[in-house]
């Protein structure tokens, strides 16, 4: 399994990029680090490699 993550915010082109290549959403993190400078969660995608 290959895992990737990206920010969950409007206009993030990586989300469609991953989906078009067969990645599926496998998780979501709302708050990775309370001291983070980012105000959005992280989408986690996975791709099963044969």
mmCIF entry with sequence, helices, sheets and N, C-alpha, C, O atoms, coordinates in Angstrom:
data_MODEL
# 
_entry.id   MODEL 
# 
_entity.id                         1 
_entity.type                       polymer 
_entity.pdbx_number_of_molecules   1 
# 
_entity_poly.entity_id                      1 
_entity_poly.type                           'polypeptide(L)' 
_entity_poly.nstd_linkage                   no 
_entity_poly.nstd_monomer                   no 
_entity_poly.pdbx_seq_one_letter_code       
;(UNK)(UNK)(UNK)(UNK)(UNK)(UNK)(UNK)(UNK)(UNK)(UNK)(UNK)(UNK)(UNK)(UNK)(UNK)(UNK)
(UNK)(UNK)(UNK)(UNK)(UNK)(UNK)(UNK)(UNK)(UNK)(UNK)(UNK)(UNK)(UNK)(UNK)(UNK)(UNK)
(UNK)(UNK)(UNK)(UNK)(UNK)(UNK)(UNK)(UNK)(UNK)(UNK)(UNK)(UNK)(UNK)(UNK)(UNK)(UNK)
(UNK)(UNK)
;
_entity_poly.pdbx_seq_one_letter_code_can   XXXXXXXXXXXXXXXXXXXXXXXXXXXXXXXXXXXXXXXXXXXXXXXXXX 
_entity_poly.pdbx_strand_id                 A 
# 
loop_
_entity_poly_seq.entity_id 
_entity_poly_seq.num 
_entity_poly_seq.mon_id 
_entity_poly_seq.hetero 
1 1  UNK n 
1 2  UNK n 
1 3  UNK n 
1 4  UNK n 
1 5  UNK n 
1 6  UNK n 
1 7  UNK n 
1 8  UNK n 
1 9  UNK n 
1 10 UNK n 
1 11 UNK n 
1 12 UNK n 
1 13 UNK n 
1 14 UNK n 
1 15 UNK n 
1 16 UNK n 
1 17 UNK n 
1 18 UNK n 
1 19 UNK n 
1 20 UNK n 
1 21 UNK n 
1 22 UNK n 
1 23 UNK n 
1 24 UNK n 
1 25 UNK n 
1 26 UNK n 
1 27 UNK n 
1 28 UNK n 
1 29 UNK n 
1 30 UNK n 
1 31 UNK n 
1 32 UNK n 
1 33 UNK n 
1 34 UNK n 
1 35 UNK n 
1 36 UNK n 
1 37 UNK n 
1 38 UNK n 
1 39 UNK n 
1 40 UNK n 
1 41 UNK n 
1 42 UNK n 
1 43 UNK n 
1 44 UNK n 
1 45 UNK n 
1 46 UNK n 
1 47 UNK n 
1 48 UNK n 
1 49 UNK n 
1 50 UNK n 
# 
_struct_asym.id          A 
_struct_asym.entity_id   1 
# 
_struct_conf.conf_type_id            HELX_P 
_struct_conf.id                      HELX_P1 
_struct_conf.pdbx_PDB_helix_id       AA1 
_struct_conf.beg_label_comp_id       UNK 
_struct_conf.beg_label_asym_id       A 
_struct_conf.beg_label_seq_id        13 
_struct_conf.pdbx_beg_PDB_ins_code   ? 
_struct_conf.end_label_comp_id       UNK 
_struct_conf.end_label_asym_id       A 
_struct_conf.end_label_seq_id        20 
_struct_conf.pdbx_end_PDB_ins_code   ? 
_struct_conf.beg_auth_comp_id        UNK 
_struct_conf.beg_auth_asym_id        A 
_struct_conf.beg_auth_seq_id         13 
_struct_conf.end_auth_comp_id        UNK 
_struct_conf.end_auth_asym_id        A 
_struct_conf.end_auth_seq_id         20 
_struct_conf.pdbx_PDB_helix_class    1 
_struct_conf.details                 ? 
_struct_conf.pdbx_PDB_helix_length   8 
# 
_struct_conf_type.id          HELX_P 
_struct_conf_type.criteria    ? 
_struct_conf_type.reference   ? 
# 
_struct_sheet.id               AA1 
_struct_sheet.type             ? 
_struct_sheet.number_strands   3 
_struct_sheet.details          ? 
# 
loop_
_struct_sheet_order.sheet_id 
_struct_sheet_order.range_id_1 
_struct_sheet_order.range_id_2 
_struct_sheet_order.offset 
_struct_sheet_order.sense 
AA1 1 2 ? anti-parallel 
AA1 2 3 ? anti-parallel 
# 
loop_
_struct_sheet_range.sheet_id 
_struct_sheet_range.id 
_struct_sheet_range.beg_label_comp_id 
_struct_sheet_range.beg_label_asym_id 
_struct_sheet_range.beg_label_seq_id 
_struct_sheet_range.pdbx_beg_PDB_ins_code 
_struct_sheet_range.end_label_comp_id 
_struct_sheet_range.end_label_asym_id 
_struct_sheet_range.end_label_seq_id 
_struct_sheet_range.pdbx_end_PDB_ins_code 
_struct_sheet_range.beg_auth_comp_id 
_struct_sheet_range.beg_auth_asym_id 
_struct_sheet_range.beg_auth_seq_id 
_struct_sheet_range.end_auth_comp_id 
_struct_sheet_range.end_auth_asym_id 
_struct_sheet_range.end_auth_seq_id 
AA1 1 UNK A 2  ? UNK A 7  ? UNK A 2  UNK A 7  
AA1 2 UNK A 42 ? UNK A 47 ? UNK A 42 UNK A 47 
AA1 3 UNK A 24 ? UNK A 29 ? UNK A 24 UNK A 29 
# 
loop_
_atom_site.group_PDB 
_atom_site.id 
_atom_site.type_symbol 
_atom_site.label_atom_id 
_atom_site.label_alt_id 
_atom_site.label_comp_id 
_atom_site.label_asym_id 
_atom_site.label_entity_id 
_atom_site.label_seq_id 
_atom_site.pdbx_PDB_ins_code 
_atom_site.Cartn_x 
_atom_site.Cartn_y 
_atom_site.Cartn_z 
_atom_site.occupancy 
_atom_site.B_iso_or_equiv 
_atom_site.pdbx_formal_charge 
_atom_site.auth_seq_id 
_atom_site.auth_comp_id 
_atom_site.auth_asym_id 
_atom_site.auth_atom_id 
_atom_site.pdbx_PDB_model_num 
ATOM 1   N N  . UNK A 1 1  ? 0.850   -1.173 0.000   1.00 0.00 ? 1  UNK A N  1 
ATOM 2   C CA . UNK A 1 1  ? 0.000   0.000  0.000   1.00 0.00 ? 1  UNK A CA 1 
ATOM 3   C C  . UNK A 1 1  ? 0.892   1.231  0.000   1.00 0.00 ? 1  UNK A C  1 
ATOM 4   O O  . UNK A 1 1  ? 1.849   1.322  0.768   1.00 0.00 ? 1  UNK A O  1 
ATOM 5   N N  . UNK A 1 2  ? 0.573   2.151  -0.850  1.00 0.00 ? 2  UNK A N  1 
ATOM 6   C CA . UNK A 1 2  ? 1.241   3.456  -0.868  1.00 0.00 ? 2  UNK A CA 1 
ATOM 7   C C  . UNK A 1 2  ? 0.292   4.452  -0.215  1.00 0.00 ? 2  UNK A C  1 
ATOM 8   O O  . UNK A 1 2  ? -0.882  4.518  -0.581  1.00 0.00 ? 2  UNK A O  1 
ATOM 9   N N  . UNK A 1 3  ? 0.789   5.229  0.751   1.00 0.00 ? 3  UNK A N  1 
ATOM 10  C CA . UNK A 1 3  ? -0.015  6.241  1.429   1.00 0.00 ? 3  UNK A CA 1 
ATOM 11  C C  . UNK A 1 3  ? 0.500   7.632  1.089   1.00 0.00 ? 3  UNK A C  1 
ATOM 12  O O  . UNK A 1 3  ? 1.707   7.863  1.013   1.00 0.00 ? 3  UNK A O  1 
ATOM 13  N N  . UNK A 1 4  ? -0.435  8.552  0.886   1.00 0.00 ? 4  UNK A N  1 
ATOM 14  C CA . UNK A 1 4  ? -0.088  9.962  0.686   1.00 0.00 ? 4  UNK A CA 1 
ATOM 15  C C  . UNK A 1 4  ? -1.075  10.798 1.490   1.00 0.00 ? 4  UNK A C  1 
ATOM 16  O O  . UNK A 1 4  ? -2.162  10.330 1.829   1.00 0.00 ? 4  UNK A O  1 
ATOM 17  N N  . UNK A 1 5  ? -0.705  12.003 1.787   1.00 0.00 ? 5  UNK A N  1 
ATOM 18  C CA . UNK A 1 5  ? -1.582  12.909 2.507   1.00 0.00 ? 5  UNK A CA 1 
ATOM 19  C C  . UNK A 1 5  ? -1.522  14.298 1.907   1.00 0.00 ? 5  UNK A C  1 
ATOM 20  O O  . UNK A 1 5  ? -0.510  14.701 1.332   1.00 0.00 ? 5  UNK A O  1 
ATOM 21  N N  . UNK A 1 6  ? -2.619  15.021 2.049   1.00 0.00 ? 6  UNK A N  1 
ATOM 22  C CA . UNK A 1 6  ? -2.665  16.392 1.546   1.00 0.00 ? 6  UNK A CA 1 
ATOM 23  C C  . UNK A 1 6  ? -3.674  17.187 2.363   1.00 0.00 ? 6  UNK A C  1 
ATOM 24  O O  . UNK A 1 6  ? -4.539  16.613 3.024   1.00 0.00 ? 6  UNK A O  1 
ATOM 25  N N  . UNK A 1 7  ? -3.560  18.481 2.316   1.00 0.00 ? 7  UNK A N  1 
ATOM 26  C CA . UNK A 1 7  ? -4.460  19.351 3.069   1.00 0.00 ? 7  UNK A CA 1 
ATOM 27  C C  . UNK A 1 7  ? -5.866  19.344 2.514   1.00 0.00 ? 7  UNK A C  1 
ATOM 28  O O  . UNK A 1 7  ? -6.067  19.272 1.302   1.00 0.00 ? 7  UNK A O  1 
ATOM 29  N N  . UNK A 1 8  ? -6.839  19.420 3.404   1.00 0.00 ? 8  UNK A N  1 
ATOM 30  C CA . UNK A 1 8  ? -8.255  19.452 3.040   1.00 0.00 ? 8  UNK A CA 1 
ATOM 31  C C  . UNK A 1 8  ? -8.713  20.909 2.992   1.00 0.00 ? 8  UNK A C  1 
ATOM 32  O O  . UNK A 1 8  ? -9.271  21.425 3.960   1.00 0.00 ? 8  UNK A O  1 
ATOM 33  N N  . UNK A 1 9  ? -8.471  21.563 1.858   1.00 0.00 ? 9  UNK A N  1 
ATOM 34  C CA . UNK A 1 9  ? -8.879  22.957 1.696   1.00 0.00 ? 9  UNK A CA 1 
ATOM 35  C C  . UNK A 1 9  ? -9.344  23.178 0.258   1.00 0.00 ? 9  UNK A C  1 
ATOM 36  O O  . UNK A 1 9  ? -8.946  22.451 -0.652  1.00 0.00 ? 9  UNK A O  1 
ATOM 37  N N  . UNK A 1 10 ? -10.180 24.177 0.068   1.00 0.00 ? 10 UNK A N  1 
ATOM 38  C CA . UNK A 1 10 ? -10.708 24.502 -1.262  1.00 0.00 ? 10 UNK A CA 1 
ATOM 39  C C  . UNK A 1 10 ? -9.577  24.831 -2.223  1.00 0.00 ? 10 UNK A C  1 
ATOM 40  O O  . UNK A 1 10 ? -8.647  25.561 -1.881  1.00 0.00 ? 10 UNK A O  1 
ATOM 41  N N  . UNK A 1 11 ? -9.668  24.286 -3.420  1.00 0.00 ? 11 UNK A N  1 
ATOM 42  C CA . UNK A 1 11 ? -8.680  24.594 -4.439  1.00 0.00 ? 11 UNK A CA 1 
ATOM 43  C C  . UNK A 1 11 ? -7.448  23.701 -4.426  1.00 0.00 ? 11 UNK A C  1 
ATOM 44  O O  . UNK A 1 11 ? -6.529  23.921 -5.215  1.00 0.00 ? 11 UNK A O  1 
ATOM 45  N N  . UNK A 1 12 ? -7.405  22.702 -3.554  1.00 0.00 ? 12 UNK A N  1 
ATOM 46  C CA . UNK A 1 12 ? -6.245  21.810 -3.496  1.00 0.00 ? 12 UNK A CA 1 
ATOM 47  C C  . UNK A 1 12 ? -6.298  20.850 -4.686  1.00 0.00 ? 12 UNK A C  1 
ATOM 48  O O  . UNK A 1 12 ? -7.123  19.936 -4.711  1.00 0.00 ? 12 UNK A O  1 
ATOM 49  N N  . UNK A 1 13 ? -5.432  21.054 -5.655  1.00 0.00 ? 13 UNK A N  1 
ATOM 50  C CA . UNK A 1 13 ? -5.413  20.253 -6.876  1.00 0.00 ? 13 UNK A CA 1 
ATOM 51  C C  . UNK A 1 13 ? -4.890  18.838 -6.653  1.00 0.00 ? 13 UNK A C  1 
ATOM 52  O O  . UNK A 1 13 ? -5.124  17.955 -7.478  1.00 0.00 ? 13 UNK A O  1 
ATOM 53  N N  . UNK A 1 14 ? -4.195  18.618 -5.563  1.00 0.00 ? 14 UNK A N  1 
ATOM 54  C CA . UNK A 1 14 ? -3.640  17.283 -5.282  1.00 0.00 ? 14 UNK A CA 1 
ATOM 55  C C  . UNK A 1 14 ? -4.751  16.263 -5.058  1.00 0.00 ? 14 UNK A C  1 
ATOM 56  O O  . UNK A 1 14 ? -4.571  15.088 -5.377  1.00 0.00 ? 14 UNK A O  1 
ATOM 57  N N  . UNK A 1 15 ? -5.894  16.681 -4.517  1.00 0.00 ? 15 UNK A N  1 
ATOM 58  C CA . UNK A 1 15 ? -6.983  15.748 -4.231  1.00 0.00 ? 15 UNK A CA 1 
ATOM 59  C C  . UNK A 1 15 ? -7.464  15.074 -5.511  1.00 0.00 ? 15 UNK A C  1 
ATOM 60  O O  . UNK A 1 15 ? -7.547  13.847 -5.564  1.00 0.00 ? 15 UNK A O  1 
ATOM 61  N N  . UNK A 1 16 ? -7.777  15.841 -6.527  1.00 0.00 ? 16 UNK A N  1 
ATOM 62  C CA . UNK A 1 16 ? -8.211  15.265 -7.807  1.00 0.00 ? 16 UNK A CA 1 
ATOM 63  C C  . UNK A 1 16 ? -7.084  14.498 -8.486  1.00 0.00 ? 16 UNK A C  1 
ATOM 64  O O  . UNK A 1 16 ? -7.328  13.474 -9.124  1.00 0.00 ? 16 UNK A O  1 
ATOM 65  N N  . UNK A 1 17 ? -5.870  14.978 -8.356  1.00 0.00 ? 17 UNK A N  1 
ATOM 66  C CA . UNK A 1 17 ? -4.701  14.293 -8.921  1.00 0.00 ? 17 UNK A CA 1 
ATOM 67  C C  . UNK A 1 17 ? -4.618  12.863 -8.386  1.00 0.00 ? 17 UNK A C  1 
ATOM 68  O O  . UNK A 1 17 ? -4.457  11.919 -9.160  1.00 0.00 ? 17 UNK A O  1 
ATOM 69  N N  . UNK A 1 18 ? -4.727  12.701 -7.069  1.00 0.00 ? 18 UNK A N  1 
ATOM 70  C CA . UNK A 1 18 ? -4.656  11.371 -6.464  1.00 0.00 ? 18 UNK A CA 1 
ATOM 71  C C  . UNK A 1 18 ? -5.834  10.507 -6.882  1.00 0.00 ? 18 UNK A C  1 
ATOM 72  O O  . UNK A 1 18 ? -5.652  9.339  -7.226  1.00 0.00 ? 18 UNK A O  1 
ATOM 73  N N  . UNK A 1 19 ? -7.039  11.065 -6.856  1.00 0.00 ? 19 UNK A N  1 
ATOM 74  C CA . UNK A 1 19 ? -8.233  10.303 -7.216  1.00 0.00 ? 19 UNK A CA 1 
ATOM 75  C C  . UNK A 1 19 ? -8.162  9.793  -8.657  1.00 0.00 ? 19 UNK A C  1 
ATOM 76  O O  . UNK A 1 19 ? -8.523  8.648  -8.928  1.00 0.00 ? 19 UNK A O  1 
ATOM 77  N N  . UNK A 1 20 ? -7.703  10.627 -9.568  1.00 0.00 ? 20 UNK A N  1 
ATOM 78  C CA . UNK A 1 20 ? -7.609  10.232 -10.983 1.00 0.00 ? 20 UNK A CA 1 
ATOM 79  C C  . UNK A 1 20 ? -6.615  9.098  -11.188 1.00 0.00 ? 20 UNK A C  1 
ATOM 80  O O  . UNK A 1 20 ? -6.695  8.388  -12.191 1.00 0.00 ? 20 UNK A O  1 
ATOM 81  N N  . UNK A 1 21 ? -5.690  8.915  -10.273 1.00 0.00 ? 21 UNK A N  1 
ATOM 82  C CA . UNK A 1 21 ? -4.676  7.867  -10.386 1.00 0.00 ? 21 UNK A CA 1 
ATOM 83  C C  . UNK A 1 21 ? -5.016  6.621  -9.567  1.00 0.00 ? 21 UNK A C  1 
ATOM 84  O O  . UNK A 1 21 ? -4.185  5.729  -9.397  1.00 0.00 ? 21 UNK A O  1 
ATOM 85  N N  . UNK A 1 22 ? -6.240  6.576  -9.070  1.00 0.00 ? 22 UNK A N  1 
ATOM 86  C CA . UNK A 1 22 ? -6.711  5.374  -8.394  1.00 0.00 ? 22 UNK A CA 1 
ATOM 87  C C  . UNK A 1 22 ? -6.567  5.350  -6.892  1.00 0.00 ? 22 UNK A C  1 
ATOM 88  O O  . UNK A 1 22 ? -6.895  4.342  -6.266  1.00 0.00 ? 22 UNK A O  1 
ATOM 89  N N  . UNK A 1 23 ? -6.085  6.430  -6.288  1.00 0.00 ? 23 UNK A N  1 
ATOM 90  C CA . UNK A 1 23 ? -5.987  6.482  -4.836  1.00 0.00 ? 23 UNK A CA 1 
ATOM 91  C C  . UNK A 1 23 ? -7.384  6.618  -4.240  1.00 0.00 ? 23 UNK A C  1 
ATOM 92  O O  . UNK A 1 23 ? -8.247  7.288  -4.807  1.00 0.00 ? 23 UNK A O  1 
ATOM 93  N N  . UNK A 1 24 ? -7.597  5.983  -3.101  1.00 0.00 ? 24 UNK A N  1 
ATOM 94  C CA . UNK A 1 24 ? -8.866  6.048  -2.382  1.00 0.00 ? 24 UNK A CA 1 
ATOM 95  C C  . UNK A 1 24 ? -8.645  6.705  -1.025  1.00 0.00 ? 24 UNK A C  1 
ATOM 96  O O  . UNK A 1 24 ? -7.603  6.521  -0.396  1.00 0.00 ? 24 UNK A O  1 
ATOM 97  N N  . UNK A 1 25 ? -9.643  7.477  -0.580  1.00 0.00 ? 25 UNK A N  1 
ATOM 98  C CA . UNK A 1 25 ? -9.553  8.101  0.742   1.00 0.00 ? 25 UNK A CA 1 
ATOM 99  C C  . UNK A 1 25 ? -9.601  7.002  1.796   1.00 0.00 ? 25 UNK A C  1 
ATOM 100 O O  . UNK A 1 25 ? -10.522 6.186  1.813   1.00 0.00 ? 25 UNK A O  1 
ATOM 101 N N  . UNK A 1 26 ? -8.606  6.987  2.673   1.00 0.00 ? 26 UNK A N  1 
ATOM 102 C CA . UNK A 1 26 ? -8.537  5.965  3.717   1.00 0.00 ? 26 UNK A CA 1 
ATOM 103 C C  . UNK A 1 26 ? -8.555  6.557  5.125   1.00 0.00 ? 26 UNK A C  1 
ATOM 104 O O  . UNK A 1 26 ? -8.614  5.818  6.108   1.00 0.00 ? 26 UNK A O  1 
ATOM 105 N N  . UNK A 1 27 ? -8.506  7.878  5.226   1.00 0.00 ? 27 UNK A N  1 
ATOM 106 C CA . UNK A 1 27 ? -8.523  8.470  6.556   1.00 0.00 ? 27 UNK A CA 1 
ATOM 107 C C  . UNK A 1 27 ? -8.542  9.985  6.521   1.00 0.00 ? 27 UNK A C  1 
ATOM 108 O O  . UNK A 1 27 ? -8.415  10.610 5.468   1.00 0.00 ? 27 UNK A O  1 
ATOM 109 N N  . UNK A 1 28 ? -8.705  10.550 7.701   1.00 0.00 ? 28 UNK A N  1 
ATOM 110 C CA . UNK A 1 28 ? -8.749  12.002 7.846   1.00 0.00 ? 28 UNK A CA 1 
ATOM 111 C C  . UNK A 1 28 ? -8.216  12.362 9.226   1.00 0.00 ? 28 UNK A C  1 
ATOM 112 O O  . UNK A 1 28 ? -8.591  11.753 10.228  1.00 0.00 ? 28 UNK A O  1 
ATOM 113 N N  . UNK A 1 29 ? -7.352  13.342 9.265   1.00 0.00 ? 29 UNK A N  1 
ATOM 114 C CA . UNK A 1 29 ? -6.846  13.857 10.538  1.00 0.00 ? 29 UNK A CA 1 
ATOM 115 C C  . UNK A 1 29 ? -7.303  15.303 10.680  1.00 0.00 ? 29 UNK A C  1 
ATOM 116 O O  . UNK A 1 29 ? -6.961  16.154 9.860   1.00 0.00 ? 29 UNK A O  1 
ATOM 117 N N  . UNK A 1 30 ? -8.066  15.571 11.710  1.00 0.00 ? 30 UNK A N  1 
ATOM 118 C CA . UNK A 1 30 ? -8.547  16.938 11.919  1.00 0.00 ? 30 UNK A CA 1 
ATOM 119 C C  . UNK A 1 30 ? -7.475  17.849 12.482  1.00 0.00 ? 30 UNK A C  1 
ATOM 120 O O  . UNK A 1 30 ? -7.364  19.009 12.085  1.00 0.00 ? 30 UNK A O  1 
ATOM 121 N N  . UNK A 1 31 ? -6.692  17.328 13.400  1.00 0.00 ? 31 UNK A N  1 
ATOM 122 C CA . UNK A 1 31 ? -5.703  18.173 14.064  1.00 0.00 ? 31 UNK A CA 1 
ATOM 123 C C  . UNK A 1 31 ? -4.441  17.356 14.319  1.00 0.00 ? 31 UNK A C  1 
ATOM 124 O O  . UNK A 1 31 ? -4.373  16.579 15.271  1.00 0.00 ? 31 UNK A O  1 
ATOM 125 N N  . UNK A 1 32 ? -3.445  17.542 13.457  1.00 0.00 ? 32 UNK A N  1 
ATOM 126 C CA . UNK A 1 32 ? -2.205  16.806 13.603  1.00 0.00 ? 32 UNK A CA 1 
ATOM 127 C C  . UNK A 1 32 ? -1.392  17.357 14.772  1.00 0.00 ? 32 UNK A C  1 
ATOM 128 O O  . UNK A 1 32 ? -0.860  16.603 15.587  1.00 0.00 ? 32 UNK A O  1 
ATOM 129 N N  . UNK A 1 33 ? -1.306  18.663 14.836  1.00 0.00 ? 33 UNK A N  1 
ATOM 130 C CA . UNK A 1 33 ? -0.507  19.324 15.861  1.00 0.00 ? 33 UNK A CA 1 
ATOM 131 C C  . UNK A 1 33 ? -1.224  20.614 16.267  1.00 0.00 ? 33 UNK A C  1 
ATOM 132 O O  . UNK A 1 33 ? -1.402  21.501 15.433  1.00 0.00 ? 33 UNK A O  1 
ATOM 133 N N  . UNK A 1 34 ? -1.628  20.733 17.500  1.00 0.00 ? 34 UNK A N  1 
ATOM 134 C CA . UNK A 1 34 ? -2.350  21.933 17.933  1.00 0.00 ? 34 UNK A CA 1 
ATOM 135 C C  . UNK A 1 34 ? -1.580  23.237 17.700  1.00 0.00 ? 34 UNK A C  1 
ATOM 136 O O  . UNK A 1 34 ? -2.190  24.304 17.638  1.00 0.00 ? 34 UNK A O  1 
ATOM 137 N N  . UNK A 1 35 ? -0.264  23.169 17.573  1.00 0.00 ? 35 UNK A N  1 
ATOM 138 C CA . UNK A 1 35 ? 0.543   24.372 17.355  1.00 0.00 ? 35 UNK A CA 1 
ATOM 139 C C  . UNK A 1 35 ? 0.819   24.617 15.867  1.00 0.00 ? 35 UNK A C  1 
ATOM 140 O O  . UNK A 1 35 ? 1.595   25.505 15.511  1.00 0.00 ? 35 UNK A O  1 
ATOM 141 N N  . UNK A 1 36 ? 0.181   23.825 15.007  1.00 0.00 ? 36 UNK A N  1 
ATOM 142 C CA . UNK A 1 36 ? 0.401   23.935 13.567  1.00 0.00 ? 36 UNK A CA 1 
ATOM 143 C C  . UNK A 1 36 ? -0.058  25.288 13.041  1.00 0.00 ? 36 UNK A C  1 
ATOM 144 O O  . UNK A 1 36 ? -1.005  25.877 13.563  1.00 0.00 ? 36 UNK A O  1 
ATOM 145 N N  . UNK A 1 37 ? 0.610   25.771 12.018  1.00 0.00 ? 37 UNK A N  1 
ATOM 146 C CA . UNK A 1 37 ? 0.222   27.032 11.383  1.00 0.00 ? 37 UNK A CA 1 
ATOM 147 C C  . UNK A 1 37 ? -0.941  26.849 10.418  1.00 0.00 ? 37 UNK A C  1 
ATOM 148 O O  . UNK A 1 37 ? -1.504  27.829 9.928   1.00 0.00 ? 37 UNK A O  1 
ATOM 149 N N  . UNK A 1 38 ? -1.305  25.593 10.140  1.00 0.00 ? 38 UNK A N  1 
ATOM 150 C CA . UNK A 1 38 ? -2.384  25.302 9.194   1.00 0.00 ? 38 UNK A CA 1 
ATOM 151 C C  . UNK A 1 38 ? -3.717  25.182 9.927   1.00 0.00 ? 38 UNK A C  1 
ATOM 152 O O  . UNK A 1 38 ? -3.778  24.649 11.035  1.00 0.00 ? 38 UNK A O  1 
ATOM 153 N N  . UNK A 1 39 ? -4.771  25.675 9.309   1.00 0.00 ? 39 UNK A N  1 
ATOM 154 C CA . UNK A 1 39 ? -6.091  25.653 9.943   1.00 0.00 ? 39 UNK A CA 1 
ATOM 155 C C  . UNK A 1 39 ? -7.025  24.640 9.286   1.00 0.00 ? 39 UNK A C  1 
ATOM 156 O O  . UNK A 1 39 ? -8.245  24.771 9.389   1.00 0.00 ? 39 UNK A O  1 
ATOM 157 N N  . UNK A 1 40 ? -6.468  23.633 8.611   1.00 0.00 ? 40 UNK A N  1 
ATOM 158 C CA . UNK A 1 40 ? -7.292  22.623 7.960   1.00 0.00 ? 40 UNK A CA 1 
ATOM 159 C C  . UNK A 1 40 ? -6.741  21.234 8.272   1.00 0.00 ? 40 UNK A C  1 
ATOM 160 O O  . UNK A 1 40 ? -5.576  21.067 8.632   1.00 0.00 ? 40 UNK A O  1 
ATOM 161 N N  . UNK A 1 41 ? -7.615  20.253 8.122   1.00 0.00 ? 41 UNK A N  1 
ATOM 162 C CA . UNK A 1 41 ? -7.228  18.875 8.374   1.00 0.00 ? 41 UNK A CA 1 
ATOM 163 C C  . UNK A 1 41 ? -6.457  18.275 7.210   1.00 0.00 ? 41 UNK A C  1 
ATOM 164 O O  . UNK A 1 41 ? -6.223  18.929 6.193   1.00 0.00 ? 41 UNK A O  1 
ATOM 165 N N  . UNK A 1 42 ? -6.072  17.032 7.377   1.00 0.00 ? 42 UNK A N  1 
ATOM 166 C CA . UNK A 1 42 ? -5.314  16.311 6.356   1.00 0.00 ? 42 UNK A CA 1 
ATOM 167 C C  . UNK A 1 42 ? -6.114  15.117 5.860   1.00 0.00 ? 42 UNK A C  1 
ATOM 168 O O  . UNK A 1 42 ? -6.597  14.310 6.655   1.00 0.00 ? 42 UNK A O  1 
ATOM 169 N N  . UNK A 1 43 ? -6.254  15.008 4.537   1.00 0.00 ? 43 UNK A N  1 
ATOM 170 C CA . UNK A 1 43 ? -6.863  13.838 3.911   1.00 0.00 ? 43 UNK A CA 1 
ATOM 171 C C  . UNK A 1 43 ? -5.763  12.821 3.671   1.00 0.00 ? 43 UNK A C  1 
ATOM 172 O O  . UNK A 1 43 ? -4.665  13.176 3.242   1.00 0.00 ? 43 UNK A O  1 
ATOM 173 N N  . UNK A 1 44 ? -6.056  11.558 3.947   1.00 0.00 ? 44 UNK A N  1 
ATOM 174 C CA . UNK A 1 44 ? -5.097  10.489 3.719   1.00 0.00 ? 44 UNK A CA 1 
ATOM 175 C C  . UNK A 1 44 ? -5.643  9.574  2.628   1.00 0.00 ? 44 UNK A C  1 
ATOM 176 O O  . UNK A 1 44 ? -6.793  9.139  2.685   1.00 0.00 ? 44 UNK A O  1 
ATOM 177 N N  . UNK A 1 45 ? -4.807  9.291  1.639   1.00 0.00 ? 45 UNK A N  1 
ATOM 178 C CA . UNK A 1 45 ? -5.199  8.426  0.526   1.00 0.00 ? 45 UNK A CA 1 
ATOM 179 C C  . UNK A 1 45 ? -4.277  7.219  0.478   1.00 0.00 ? 45 UNK A C  1 
ATOM 180 O O  . UNK A 1 45 ? -3.120  7.282  0.895   1.00 0.00 ? 45 UNK A O  1 
ATOM 181 N N  . UNK A 1 46 ? -4.815  6.114  -0.043  1.00 0.00 ? 46 UNK A N  1 
ATOM 182 C CA . UNK A 1 46 ? -4.029  4.909  -0.186  1.00 0.00 ? 46 UNK A CA 1 
ATOM 183 C C  . UNK A 1 46 ? -4.209  4.297  -1.554  1.00 0.00 ? 46 UNK A C  1 
ATOM 184 O O  . UNK A 1 46 ? -5.255  4.457  -2.185  1.00 0.00 ? 46 UNK A O  1 
ATOM 185 N N  . UNK A 1 47 ? -3.189  3.596  -2.013  1.00 0.00 ? 47 UNK A N  1 
ATOM 186 C CA . UNK A 1 47 ? -3.230  2.904  -3.293  1.00 0.00 ? 47 UNK A CA 1 
ATOM 187 C C  . UNK A 1 47 ? -2.604  1.528  -3.093  1.00 0.00 ? 47 UNK A C  1 
ATOM 188 O O  . UNK A 1 47 ? -1.456  1.418  -2.661  1.00 0.00 ? 47 UNK A O  1 
ATOM 189 N N  . UNK A 1 48 ? -3.356  0.492  -3.404  1.00 0.00 ? 48 UNK A N  1 
ATOM 190 C CA . UNK A 1 48 ? -2.875  -0.869 -3.221  1.00 0.00 ? 48 UNK A CA 1 
ATOM 191 C C  . UNK A 1 48 ? -2.026  -1.279 -4.415  1.00 0.00 ? 48 UNK A C  1 
ATOM 192 O O  . UNK A 1 48 ? -2.489  -1.244 -5.555  1.00 0.00 ? 48 UNK A O  1 
ATOM 193 N N  . UNK A 1 49 ? -0.788  -1.665 -4.152  1.00 0.00 ? 49 UNK A N  1 
ATOM 194 C CA . UNK A 1 49 ? 0.138   -2.084 -5.185  1.00 0.00 ? 49 UNK A CA 1 
ATOM 195 C C  . UNK A 1 49 ? 0.171   -3.612 -5.201  1.00 0.00 ? 49 UNK A C  1 
ATOM 196 O O  . UNK A 1 49 ? 0.342   -4.249 -4.161  1.00 0.00 ? 49 UNK A O  1 
ATOM 197 N N  . UNK A 1 50 ? 0.008   -4.183 -6.375  1.00 0.00 ? 50 UNK A N  1 
ATOM 198 C CA . UNK A 1 50 ? 0.064   -5.650 -6.502  1.00 0.00 ? 50 UNK A CA 1 
ATOM 199 C C  . UNK A 1 50 ? 1.475   -6.160 -6.457  1.00 0.00 ? 50 UNK A C  1 
ATOM 200 O O  . UNK A 1 50 ? 1.698   -7.367 -6.550  1.00 0.00 ? 50 UNK A O  1 
# 
